[in-house]
Amino acid sequence: MFVLAFTVLLPLALQAAASPYQRQSVFKTSDDCPTGVHIIGVRGTLEAPGFGAMQDVLDQLMDKLPGSDSMAIDYPASGITIGADGKPVYNFFQYRASEGQGLAMLSAEIEDFNERCPDTGIVVMGYSQASMIPETRLTFRAIIQLGDPTNVGGLPWHIGNSTKGGIFPRRNFAACDDYREFWQSYCDADDFFCDRGSSVPVHLGYVERDRDEIVEFVVEKVKESHSGGFKYRVKSDSL
């Protein structure tokens, strides 16, 4: 079972999730593994392949966490177009198939990387449709979600001033407590997707508004992992 953003998967999405995906990690043995953390980014809908709006966050993390590497999940990120009135228009089946494929690819990357580099921590960042996390702690150090459409406010990992749930609010959080110590999900009031609001600009502005807080949180969680046996030191000026 998978938790967080990718819920209510349709048969087409489930078929995609069951399909094998080619290994993306380049590490063949533990000697090749990063000495920092493995940062995985899943871009938002309609963004070009790469980290999208999260690139600035990635750049700062790579600077503050020496020895780290990064991997962008190259999934369709489709299912939404922008109408003449500037508002998003959904192709529901395409959207669900896209997120199902993204979840399958992310899961395959995490499992494959953990098999080859079990002592290297993983940081996952996802924007909007891409707010997806497989249900396994493995070697997670931090999870960041931005504008999650399945958002439900008032939960321990919720960050921001939104008061309503997302357009696809999650109903079952039974398996989510395992993430609470290293998970932050950002959603602000009037966000079209995570707060059922009317503003797309609010949805697109999390990196600009919260970049420093996100970077500080991730770096702090990497530092805290020392007590669990993860032998890694961040730059002395990182916090």
C-alpha positions as CSV (number, residue, x, y, z in Angstrom):
1,M,0.0,0.0,0.0
2,F,1.1,3.5,-0.7
3,V,0.3,6.6,1.3
4,L,0.1,10.4,1.2
5,A,-0.7,12.0,-2.1
6,F,-1.5,9.2,-4.5
7,T,-4.9,7.9,-3.4
8,V,-7.9,6.4,-5.2
9,L,-5.8,5.1,-8.1
10,L,-7.9,4.1,-11.1
11,P,-7.3,0.8,-12.9
12,L,-5.1,2.5,-15.5
13,A,-2.9,4.0,-12.8
14,L,-2.8,0.7,-10.9
15,Q,-1.7,-1.0,-14.1
16,A,1.1,1.6,-14.5
17,A,2.2,1.1,-10.9
18,A,2.4,-2.7,-11.4
19,S,4.6,-2.3,-14.4
20,P,8.4,-2.7,-14.0
21,Y,10.5,0.4,-14.5
22,Q,14.1,0.6,-15.6
23,R,16.5,1.3,-12.8
24,Q,17.5,4.9,-12.6
25,S,20.2,4.9,-9.9
26,V,23.7,4.8,-11.3
27,F,25.2,3.2,-8.2
28,K,26.3,-0.4,-8.6
29,T,28.0,-1.0,-5.2
30,S,28.2,0.7,-1.8
31,D,31.6,2.1,-2.8
32,D,29.9,4.3,-5.4
33,C,27.3,5.7,-3.0
34,P,26.9,9.3,-2.1
35,T,28.5,10.2,1.3
36,G,25.8,12.8,1.8
37,V,22.1,12.1,1.0
38,H,20.2,11.1,-2.1
39,I,17.8,13.9,-3.0
40,I,14.8,12.8,-5.1
41,G,12.6,15.5,-6.8
42,V,9.2,15.0,-8.4
43,R,8.1,18.0,-10.4
44,G,4.7,19.5,-10.5
45,T,2.1,19.3,-13.3
46,L,3.1,20.8,-16.6
47,E,6.7,21.5,-15.5
48,A,9.6,20.6,-17.8
49,P,11.6,17.5,-16.7
50,G,13.9,18.1,-13.8
51,F,13.2,19.6,-10.3
52,G,11.0,22.4,-11.7
53,A,10.2,25.1,-9.2
54,M,12.2,23.2,-6.5
55,Q,15.5,23.7,-8.3
56,D,16.5,26.6,-6.0
57,V,15.8,24.4,-2.9
58,L,17.9,21.6,-4.4
59,D,20.8,24.0,-5.1
60,Q,20.9,25.2,-1.5
61,L,20.6,21.6,-0.2
62,M,23.5,20.5,-2.4
63,D,25.6,23.3,-1.0
64,K,24.7,22.6,2.6
65,L,24.9,18.8,2.4
66,P,28.3,18.1,0.8
67,G,28.7,14.7,-0.8
68,S,25.0,14.5,-1.8
69,D,23.5,13.7,-5.2
70,S,20.1,14.2,-6.8
71,M,17.7,12.4,-9.0
72,A,14.6,13.9,-10.8
73,I,11.8,11.4,-11.5
74,D,10.9,11.9,-15.2
75,Y,7.1,11.0,-15.2
76,P,4.4,12.6,-17.5
77,A,3.3,15.3,-15.0
78,S,0.2,15.7,-17.1
79,G,-3.6,15.8,-16.9
80,I,-4.1,19.6,-16.5
81,T,-4.4,22.4,-19.0
82,I,-4.9,26.1,-18.4
83,G,-8.2,27.4,-19.8
84,A,-8.8,30.7,-21.4
85,D,-9.9,32.2,-18.1
86,G,-6.6,31.2,-16.5
87,K,-8.1,28.4,-14.4
88,P,-6.9,24.8,-14.5
89,V,-8.9,22.3,-16.5
90,Y,-8.6,18.6,-15.6
91,N,-8.4,15.5,-17.7
92,F,-9.2,13.2,-14.9
93,F,-8.1,9.9,-16.4
94,Q,-4.9,11.4,-17.8
95,Y,-4.2,13.0,-14.4
96,R,-4.7,9.8,-12.5
97,A,-2.6,7.8,-14.9
98,S,0.2,10.3,-14.7
99,E,0.3,10.3,-10.9
100,G,0.1,6.5,-10.9
101,Q,3.1,6.3,-13.2
102,G,5.0,8.8,-11.1
103,L,4.4,6.9,-7.9
104,A,5.6,3.7,-9.5
105,M,8.7,5.3,-10.8
106,L,9.4,7.0,-7.4
107,S,8.9,3.7,-5.6
108,A,11.2,1.8,-7.9
109,E,13.9,4.5,-7.5
110,I,13.7,4.4,-3.7
111,E,13.7,0.7,-3.5
112,D,16.6,0.3,-6.0
113,F,18.7,3.0,-4.4
114,N,18.1,1.6,-0.9
115,E,19.2,-1.8,-2.0
116,R,22.5,-0.5,-3.4
117,C,23.1,2.2,-0.8
118,P,21.4,1.2,2.4
119,D,23.5,3.5,4.6
120,T,22.7,6.7,2.6
121,G,19.7,8.8,3.6
122,I,17.0,9.8,1.2
123,V,15.2,13.1,0.9
124,V,12.1,13.3,-1.2
125,M,10.5,16.6,-2.5
126,G,7.3,16.7,-4.5
127,Y,5.2,19.6,-5.8
128,S,1.5,19.4,-6.3
129,Q,0.5,16.3,-8.2
130,A,3.9,15.0,-7.3
131,S,3.4,14.9,-3.6
132,M,3.8,11.2,-3.4
133,I,5.6,8.9,-0.9
134,P,5.7,5.1,-0.9
135,E,4.8,3.6,2.5
136,T,8.2,2.7,3.8
137,R,10.6,4.4,6.1
138,L,13.7,2.8,4.7
139,T,16.4,5.5,4.9
140,F,14.2,8.6,4.7
141,R,15.7,11.7,6.3
142,A,13.1,14.3,5.2
143,I,9.9,14.5,3.1
144,I,8.7,17.8,1.7
145,Q,5.3,18.3,0.0
146,L,4.3,21.6,-1.7
147,G,0.6,22.3,-2.5
148,D,-0.5,18.7,-2.0
149,P,-4.0,18.2,-3.6
150,T,-4.8,15.6,-0.9
151,N,-4.0,18.0,1.9
152,V,-6.0,17.9,5.1
153,G,-5.3,20.8,7.5
154,G,-4.6,20.6,11.2
155,L,-2.4,17.5,11.1
156,P,1.1,17.4,12.7
157,W,2.9,17.7,9.3
158,H,0.8,20.5,7.9
159,I,2.6,23.8,7.4
160,G,0.8,27.0,6.3
161,N,-2.4,29.0,6.9
162,S,-4.8,27.0,4.8
163,T,-8.1,26.1,6.5
164,K,-9.7,23.8,4.0
165,G,-8.7,20.4,2.5
166,G,-7.4,19.8,-1.0
167,I,-9.4,19.0,-4.1
168,F,-8.7,15.3,-3.4
169,P,-8.6,15.2,0.4
170,R,-7.2,12.1,1.9
171,R,-9.5,10.1,4.1
172,N,-7.3,7.6,5.8
173,F,-4.2,8.6,7.7
174,A,-3.7,5.4,9.7
175,A,-0.3,4.8,8.2
176,C,1.0,8.3,8.2
177,D,2.2,8.8,11.8
178,D,5.5,7.0,10.9
179,Y,6.3,10.1,8.8
180,R,5.4,12.9,11.2
181,E,8.9,13.5,12.6
182,F,10.5,14.2,9.2
183,W,7.6,15.3,7.0
184,Q,6.4,18.8,6.2
185,S,3.4,19.5,3.9
186,Y,3.0,23.1,2.9
187,C,-0.4,24.6,2.0
188,D,-1.5,28.2,2.2
189,A,-5.0,29.8,2.1
190,D,-6.7,30.2,-1.2
191,D,-4.4,27.7,-3.0
192,F,-6.5,26.3,-5.9
193,F,-5.3,22.8,-5.3
194,C,-4.5,22.1,-1.7
195,D,-7.0,24.6,-0.1
196,R,-9.8,24.4,-2.7
197,G,-9.3,28.1,-3.3
198,S,-9.2,30.3,-6.3
199,S,-5.5,31.2,-6.6
200,V,-3.0,29.5,-8.9
201,P,-0.3,32.1,-8.0
202,V,-0.5,31.1,-4.3
203,H,0.0,27.5,-5.4
204,L,3.1,28.4,-7.4
205,G,4.7,30.5,-4.7
206,Y,5.9,28.0,-2.0
207,V,9.5,28.0,-2.9
208,E,9.7,31.8,-3.0
209,R,7.8,32.1,0.3
210,D,9.2,29.1,2.2
211,R,12.6,28.2,0.7
212,D,14.7,29.0,3.7
213,E,12.4,27.2,6.1
214,I,12.4,24.1,3.9
215,V,16.2,24.0,3.6
216,E,16.6,24.5,7.3
217,F,14.1,21.7,8.1
218,V,15.8,19.2,5.8
219,V,19.3,20.0,7.0
220,E,18.2,19.7,10.6
221,K,16.7,16.3,9.9
222,V,19.9,15.1,8.4
223,K,21.8,16.3,11.4
224,E,19.3,14.5,13.8
225,S,19.9,11.3,11.9
226,H,23.4,11.2,13.4
227,S,21.9,9.8,16.6
228,G,20.5,6.9,14.6
229,G,23.9,5.9,13.4
230,F,24.1,7.9,10.2
231,K,27.7,9.1,10.1
232,Y,27.5,12.4,8.2
233,R,28.4,16.0,9.0
234,V,26.7,19.0,7.3
235,K,28.6,22.2,6.7
236,S,29.2,24.1,9.9
237,D,27.5,27.2,8.6
238,S,24.4,25.4,7.3
239,L,22.1,26.4,10.2
